[in-house]
């Protein structure tokens, strides 16, 4: 009966290119875009914070959102950062919200321009200029020119919050009419880092100078690479009139986003997942977290590396050298692991190349023990977050090659209905040292 009803509806709306069928597709897929545009016309905010940069956008948005939420209802949007995605998400906007914090992506100049015109920010934050999307923009200078559109948009009564440690970003002060607030390690920064301590299991803590005041900030983040995001959030909160103590309190309540240096612990093993993306320029700061960690046994797993210029063999070799300087054992995973095979004889028992997921899972099961630290750095396409999920509880998916673009936590195949969840990672238990494995 249901099949007959479906066929009747299908016949009624006509062929796939009929006006009726196109209307049905629009209602199903695109009505939120229209709703978002209409809502944007009629909802006003006390302030709108736009955040762009090569890295740290989502985390900065979450930190700023937490600070402003302590003052009034706040809309914080991150993750989906294309023009289409931002507009569709805005269809769920609430009139009671007084602040809007929005991550803005600059994959392409035109797309960022459209995002800015839709969002209409009154506060603009630029985090870093790195090598993400270097194949599109060709140079870091061009990337900076694209990101500068945010501060160029701002009016004299608005606020531009700029990273004083990045010469390409601080140069944007000359491109905006807005009031400029700077943050960073530089002596000239308005919000200045005085000192920082980290080293897992200890989380990152900072002492920050603001004018003639200093404030201590405790965080849940694992390493110094997150200092930029934290300082940017403090600068934003302070510039918008939030007391420093409340800024620090809000930041202390924010944990790393899942798969972006998220920290997981079980049976004495600590797993840090940095599996969302792996641009080449971020490898050194990832390995700094491993090097600073206090653990008797450290393993680094590195998957596919992206966003680099030059030969892949050179980039993977340098990544291997940085990892070997930080970890007891280093495993390269996936088809690109062949790039480091020439190095294997130089580092017997320390450097490994593995191409299959099941082999990696089995290998880690034999190496990990109580006290081990496992740091996984990979692109999202590798789906190496499954290592932790298999450790946490059995999973169903052991694919080496997966074409899905979303993360494993959102995938029905991770623990599929009707398919036994038999893939586990169960290290057994004495305190581990490099000599024991």
C-alpha positions as CSV (number, residue, x, y, z in Angstrom):
1,X,0.0,0.0,0.0
2,X,2.8,2.4,0.9
3,X,4.5,1.6,-2.3
4,X,1.4,2.3,-4.3
5,X,1.0,5.6,-2.5
6,X,4.6,6.6,-3.3
7,X,4.0,5.7,-6.9
8,X,0.9,7.8,-7.0
9,X,2.7,10.8,-5.7
10,X,5.5,10.3,-8.1
11,X,3.1,10.1,-11.0
12,X,1.3,13.2,-9.8
13,X,4.5,15.4,-9.7
14,X,5.7,14.2,-13.1
15,X,9.2,13.6,-14.4
16,X,12.4,14.5,-12.6
17,X,12.6,17.9,-14.5
18,X,9.0,18.9,-14.2
19,X,8.1,22.1,-12.3
20,X,6.3,20.1,-9.6
21,X,9.3,17.8,-9.0
22,X,11.7,20.8,-8.9
23,X,9.4,22.5,-6.4
24,X,9.3,19.4,-4.2
25,X,13.1,19.2,-4.3
26,X,13.4,22.9,-3.4
27,X,11.0,22.5,-0.4
28,X,12.9,19.5,0.8
29,X,16.5,20.9,0.4
30,X,16.5,24.7,0.1
31,X,13.7,26.2,2.1
32,X,16.1,26.8,5.0
33,X,18.2,29.1,2.8
34,X,15.2,31.3,2.0
35,X,14.1,31.2,5.6
36,X,17.6,32.2,6.7
37,X,17.7,35.2,4.4
38,X,14.3,36.4,5.6
39,X,15.3,36.0,9.2
40,X,18.5,37.9,8.7
41,X,16.5,41.0,7.6
42,X,14.5,41.2,10.7
43,X,16.8,40.1,13.6
44,X,19.1,42.6,15.1
45,X,22.0,41.9,17.5
46,X,23.9,44.0,20.0
47,X,27.1,42.8,18.4
48,X,28.1,40.3,15.7
49,X,31.5,38.7,15.9
50,X,33.0,37.4,12.7
51,X,36.1,35.2,12.9
52,X,38.4,34.2,10.1
53,X,42.0,32.8,9.6
54,X,43.8,29.7,8.4
55,X,43.4,27.9,11.7
56,X,41.7,28.2,15.1
57,X,38.4,29.7,13.8
58,X,36.1,27.2,15.3
59,X,37.9,27.1,18.7
60,X,38.1,30.9,18.9
61,X,34.4,31.0,18.1
62,X,33.5,28.6,20.8
63,X,35.7,30.5,23.4
64,X,34.2,33.9,22.4
65,X,30.7,32.4,22.4
66,X,31.3,31.1,26.0
67,X,32.5,34.5,27.1
68,X,29.5,36.4,25.6
69,X,27.0,33.7,26.8
70,X,28.0,34.6,30.3
71,X,26.6,38.1,29.6
72,X,23.5,37.4,27.5
73,X,22.0,34.8,25.2
74,X,24.4,34.2,22.4
75,X,24.3,32.4,19.0
76,X,27.6,30.6,18.3
77,X,28.0,29.1,14.8
78,X,31.1,27.1,13.8
79,X,32.0,24.1,11.7
80,X,29.8,24.7,8.7
81,X,31.4,27.8,7.4
82,X,30.4,28.1,3.7
83,X,28.0,30.8,2.6
84,X,25.3,28.3,1.9
85,X,25.8,26.6,5.2
86,X,25.8,29.8,7.2
87,X,22.5,31.0,5.6
88,X,20.8,27.7,6.1
89,X,21.8,27.5,9.8
90,X,20.6,31.0,10.4
91,X,17.0,29.8,9.7
92,X,17.1,28.5,13.3
93,X,18.1,31.9,14.7
94,X,16.3,33.0,17.9
95,X,15.1,36.6,18.4
96,X,16.1,36.4,22.1
97,X,19.8,36.1,21.3
98,X,21.8,39.3,21.8
99,X,25.1,38.3,20.4
100,X,26.1,36.3,17.3
101,X,29.5,34.7,16.9
102,X,30.2,33.3,13.4
103,X,33.1,31.4,12.0
104,X,33.9,32.7,8.4
105,X,35.9,30.6,6.0
106,X,38.0,32.0,3.1
107,X,38.3,28.9,0.8
108,X,37.6,31.4,-2.0
109,X,37.6,35.2,-2.1
110,X,34.0,35.4,-3.5
111,X,32.6,33.0,-0.9
112,X,34.1,34.9,2.0
113,X,32.8,38.2,0.6
114,X,29.2,36.8,0.4
115,X,29.5,35.5,4.0
116,X,30.5,38.9,5.3
117,X,27.7,40.7,3.5
118,X,25.2,38.3,4.9
119,X,26.5,38.2,8.5
120,X,27.4,42.0,8.6
121,X,29.9,41.7,11.5
122,X,30.6,44.5,13.9
123,X,33.6,42.8,15.4
124,X,36.2,41.1,13.3
125,X,38.9,38.6,14.6
126,X,41.7,37.3,12.4
127,X,43.6,34.4,14.0
128,X,46.5,33.1,11.8
129,X,47.7,33.1,8.2
130,X,49.0,29.6,7.4
131,X,49.2,27.3,4.4
132,X,45.6,25.9,4.4
133,X,44.2,26.1,0.8
134,X,47.6,27.1,-0.6
135,X,46.7,25.2,-3.8
136,X,43.8,27.7,-4.3
137,X,45.5,30.9,-3.2
138,X,49.1,30.1,-4.3
139,X,50.8,32.2,-1.6
140,X,50.3,33.3,2.1
141,X,50.2,36.9,0.9
142,X,47.2,36.1,-1.2
143,X,45.6,34.2,1.7
144,X,46.1,37.3,3.9
145,X,44.5,39.5,1.2
146,X,41.4,37.2,1.2
147,X,41.1,37.2,5.0
148,X,41.6,41.0,5.1
149,X,38.1,41.4,3.6
150,X,36.7,41.0,7.1
151,X,38.4,44.0,8.6
152,X,37.9,46.0,5.4
153,X,34.2,45.6,6.0
154,X,34.2,47.1,9.5
155,X,32.9,50.6,10.2
156,X,34.7,53.2,12.4
157,X,32.5,52.3,15.4
158,X,33.4,48.6,15.0
159,X,36.3,46.6,16.4
160,X,39.1,44.8,14.6
161,X,41.0,42.2,16.7
162,X,44.3,41.3,15.2
163,X,47.2,38.9,16.0
164,X,50.2,41.0,16.8
165,X,52.6,38.1,16.2
166,X,51.7,37.6,12.6
167,X,53.1,40.3,10.3
168,X,50.5,39.7,7.6
169,X,47.7,40.1,10.1
170,X,49.0,43.1,12.0
171,X,49.4,44.8,8.6
172,X,45.7,44.7,8.2
173,X,45.4,47.5,10.7
174,X,46.1,49.8,7.8
175,X,43.2,48.4,5.9
176,X,40.4,49.0,8.4
177,X,38.5,52.1,9.7
178,X,37.6,50.2,12.9
179,X,39.2,50.5,16.3
180,X,42.1,48.0,16.4
181,X,42.8,45.8,19.4
182,X,45.9,43.5,19.2
183,X,46.8,40.3,21.0
184,X,49.8,38.0,21.2
185,X,53.3,37.7,22.6
186,X,54.6,40.9,21.1
187,X,55.5,43.7,23.5
188,X,53.1,46.0,21.6
189,X,50.1,43.8,22.0
190,X,47.1,45.2,23.9
191,X,46.4,41.7,25.3
192,X,49.8,40.2,25.9
193,X,51.0,36.8,26.9
194,X,53.4,36.9,29.8
195,X,53.9,33.2,30.4
196,X,52.4,29.8,29.6
197,X,52.8,26.3,31.1
198,X,51.6,23.0,29.6
199,X,52.7,19.4,29.3
200,X,50.1,16.6,29.5
201,X,48.6,15.5,31.8
202,X,48.8,19.2,32.8
203,X,46.6,21.4,30.7
204,X,47.6,24.8,29.3
205,X,47.6,27.7,31.7
206,X,48.5,31.3,30.9
207,X,49.3,34.6,32.6
208,X,48.1,37.5,30.5
209,X,48.7,41.2,30.7
210,X,46.0,43.7,29.9
211,X,47.0,47.3,30.5
212,X,48.3,47.5,34.0
213,X,46.6,44.3,35.1
214,X,47.6,40.6,34.9
215,X,45.3,37.6,35.0
216,X,45.8,33.9,35.3
217,X,43.8,31.7,32.9
218,X,43.3,28.0,33.3
219,X,42.2,26.0,30.3
220,X,41.4,22.4,29.2
221,X,43.6,22.5,26.1
222,X,46.8,20.3,25.8
223,X,49.4,22.7,24.4
224,X,50.8,26.1,23.5
225,X,49.4,25.9,19.9
226,X,46.0,27.1,21.4
227,X,47.4,30.3,23.0
228,X,46.4,32.3,19.9
229,X,42.8,31.3,20.1
230,X,42.6,32.0,23.9
231,X,44.2,35.4,23.6
232,X,41.9,36.4,20.7
233,X,38.9,35.4,22.8
234,X,40.1,37.4,25.8
235,X,40.8,40.4,23.5
236,X,37.3,40.2,22.1
237,X,35.6,39.9,25.5
238,X,37.6,42.7,27.0
239,X,37.0,45.0,24.0
240,X,33.3,44.3,24.4
241,X,33.3,45.2,28.1
242,X,33.3,41.8,29.7
243,X,35.3,41.7,33.0
244,X,38.6,39.8,32.7
245,X,37.7,37.5,35.5
246,X,34.5,36.5,33.7
247,X,36.5,35.9,30.5
248,X,38.9,33.6,32.3
249,X,36.0,31.7,34.0
250,X,34.2,31.1,30.7
251,X,37.4,29.9,29.0
252,X,38.1,27.4,31.8
253,X,34.8,25.7,31.0
254,X,35.6,25.1,27.3
255,X,37.0,21.7,26.3
256,X,38.8,21.1,23.0
257,X,36.4,20.3,20.1
258,X,36.1,16.6,19.2
259,X,39.0,15.6,16.9
260,X,40.8,18.9,17.4
261,X,43.3,17.9,20.1
262,X,40.5,16.3,22.1
263,X,41.8,14.3,25.0
264,X,40.5,10.8,25.9
265,X,41.6,8.5,28.7
266,X,40.9,4.9,29.5
267,X,42.7,2.2,31.4
268,X,45.7,4.4,32.0
269,X,46.2,5.2,28.3
270,X,45.8,8.8,27.1
271,X,44.7,9.4,23.5
272,X,44.9,12.8,21.8
273,X,43.0,13.0,18.6
274,X,44.0,15.7,16.0
275,X,42.2,14.0,13.2
276,X,40.1,16.7,11.6
277,X,42.8,18.1,9.3
278,X,46.6,17.9,9.0
279,X,48.1,20.8,7.0
280,X,51.8,20.5,6.8
281,X,52.5,23.7,8.6
282,X,50.7,22.4,11.7
283,X,52.9,19.3,12.2
284,X,55.6,21.1,14.4
285,X,53.0,22.4,16.9
286,X,51.4,19.0,17.1
287,X,54.7,17.4,17.9
288,X,55.4,20.0,20.5
289,X,52.5,18.7,22.5
290,X,53.9,15.2,22.3
291,X,57.4,16.4,23.3
292,X,56.1,18.4,26.3
293,X,54.0,15.6,27.6
294,X,55.0,13.8,30.8
295,X,54.5,10.1,29.9
296,X,56.8,7.0,30.1
297,X,55.9,5.9,26.6
298,X,54.8,8.1,23.7
299,X,53.5,7.0,20.3
300,X,52.8,9.4,17.4
301,X,50.6,8.2,14.5
302,X,50.7,10.4,11.4
303,X,48.3,10.0,8.5
304,X,47.8,12.0,5.3
305,X,49.5,15.4,5.3
306,X,47.9,18.2,3.3
307,X,48.5,21.8,2.1
308,X,52.2,22.0,1.3
309,X,54.4,23.2,-1.5
310,X,57.3,21.2,-2.8
311,X,57.8,17.4,-3.0
312,X,55.7,15.1,-0.8
313,X,58.8,13.0,0.1
314,X,60.5,16.0,1.6
315,X,57.5,17.0,3.6
316,X,56.9,13.6,5.0
317,X,60.6,13.2,5.8
318,X,60.6,16.4,7.8
319,X,57.4,15.3,9.6
320,X,59.1,12.1,10.5
321,X,62.1,13.9,11.9
322,X,59.9,16.2,14.0
323,X,57.9,13.2,15.3
324,X,61.0,11.1,16.1
325,X,62.3,14.1,18.1
326,X,59.1,14.0,20.2
327,X,57.9,10.4,20.5
328,X,59.4,7.1,21.3
329,X,57.8,5.4,18.4
330,X,56.3,6.9,15.2
331,X,53.9,5.2,12.8
332,X,53.0,6.6,9.4
333,X,49.7,5.3,8.1
334,X,48.0,5.1,4.7
335,X,49.1,5.2,1.1
336,X,51.5,8.1,1.7
337,X,53.4,6.1,4.3
338,X,55.6,4.9,1.4
339,X,57.2,8.4,1.5
340,X,59.2,7.5,4.6
341,X,60.1,3.9,3.9
342,X,63.7,4.9,3.0
343,X,64.1,6.1,6.5
344,X,63.0,2.9,8.2
345,X,66.5,1.3,8.3
346,X,67.9,4.4,10.1
347,X,65.4,4.1,12.9
348,X,64.9,0.4,13.6
349,X,62.2,-0.2,16.3
350,X,61.2,3.4,16.3
351,X,59.8,4.3,12.8
352,X,57.1,2.2,11.0
353,X,55.0,2.4,7.9
354,X,51.5,0.8,7.8
355,X,49.0,1.0,5.0
356,X,46.0,-1.0,6.3
357,X,43.7,0.0,9.2
358,X,43.4,-3.5,10.7
359,X,47.2,-3.8,10.8
360,X,47.4,-0.4,12.5
361,X,44.8,-1.4,15.1
362,X,46.5,-4.7,15.8
363,X,50.0,-3.0,16.0
364,X,48.8,-0.3,18.5
365,X,47.1,-3.0,20.6
366,X,50.4,-4.7,21.1
367,X,52.3,-1.4,21.8
368,X,50.1,0.5,24.2
369,X,50.1,0.0,27.9
370,X,49.3,1.8,31.1
371,X,51.0,5.2,31.1
372,X,51.2,5.4,27.3
373,X,50.4,8.5,25.4
374,X,49.0,8.1,21.8
375,X,48.9,11.2,19.7
376,X,47.1,10.8,16.3
377,X,47.6,13.4,13.6
378,X,45.8,12.9,10.3
379,X,43.5,14.4,7.7
380,X,39.8,13.7,8.0
381,X,39.9,11.4,5.0
382,X,42.0,8.9,7.0
383,X,39.2,8.5,9.6
384,X,41.8,7.6,12.3
385,X,39.5,8.7,15.0
386,X,38.2,5.1,14.8
387,X,41.3,4.1,16.8
388,X,39.9,5.8,19.9
389,X,36.3,4.7,19.2
390,X,37.5,1.0,19.0
391,X,39.4,1.5,22.2
392,X,36.3,3.0,23.9
393,X,33.9,0.3,22.8
394,X,33.7,-2.2,19.8
395,X,33.0,-0.8,16.4
396,X,31.8,-2.3,13.1
397,X,33.9,-0.4,10.5
398,X,37.4,-1.5,9.6
399,X,37.7,0.1,6.2
400,X,41.1,1.3,5.0
401,X,39.6,3.4,2.2
402,X,36.5,5.4,3.0
403,X,35.0,8.0,0.7
404,X,32.8,9.6,3.4
405,X,33.6,13.3,3.9
406,X,32.1,13.5,7.5
407,X,33.7,12.3,10.7
408,X,33.2,8.8,12.1
409,X,31.1,10.0,15.0
410,X,28.4,11.0,12.5
411,X,28.6,7.8,10.4
412,X,26.2,5.0,10.8
413,X,28.8,2.5,9.7
414,X,30.9,3.1,12.9
415,X,28.5,0.8,14.8
416,X,26.2,-0.4,12.1
417,X,22.8,-2.0,12.9
418,X,22.8,-5.6,11.9
419,X,26.6,-5.8,11.7
420,X,28.5,-7.2,14.7
421,X,30.6,-4.6,16.5
422,X,33.7,-6.8,16.8
423,X,36.6,-4.4,16.1
424,X,38.3,-3.5,19.4
425,X,41.5,-2.1,20.6
426,X,42.3,-3.6,24.0
427,X,45.9,-2.9,25.2
428,X,46.9,-4.8,28.3
429,X,48.2,-3.3,31.2
430,X,51.6,-2.7,32.9
431,X,53.3,0.7,32.8
432,X,54.9,1.0,29.4
433,X,58.4,2.1,28.4
434,X,60.0,2.3,25.0
435,X,62.3,-0.6,25.9
436,X,59.3,-2.9,26.7
437,X,57.6,-2.6,23.3
